[in-house]
Amino acid sequence: MDFEAVVWQAQVRLTKKMVLAKPHLTHYPQTMKEKPVLYIKAGCPWCKEALVFFDQHGVDLTVKDVNRESDAMMQMVEISGQTKTPTFEFGDFVVADFDTDEFMAELDEFPEVRIQLGIGDDET
């Protein structure tokens, strides 16, 4: 399966979850105002891994391909100071150029973000 198909399927599954989920069953507390953003590049194996990871954990994302959206590239550089992907942004919590193990290690430092994302301690 090519990268674009994986991205499309992840977005479709996330959209379906949003539409079908009842508000009290979602992973996000009512205080969450914005969805996390995942900046990606087509063909990036770490981006594909990140998309699968967030899909498996039910994290509803806004996915921005920085090669296709120049504004997204500028936003990513502004928030992270670099051009590598994947880059994850959720409020002030930013993780740049990561694999899923590095992301989980960073989440361990910010348990409140982990709770807001709905990723439990036993999930990896």
Beta strands, then each sheet from edge to edge (+ up, - down):
strand 1: 37-40
strand 2: 62-65
strand 3: 87-90
strand 4: 93-96
sheet 1: 2+ 1+ 3- 4+
end
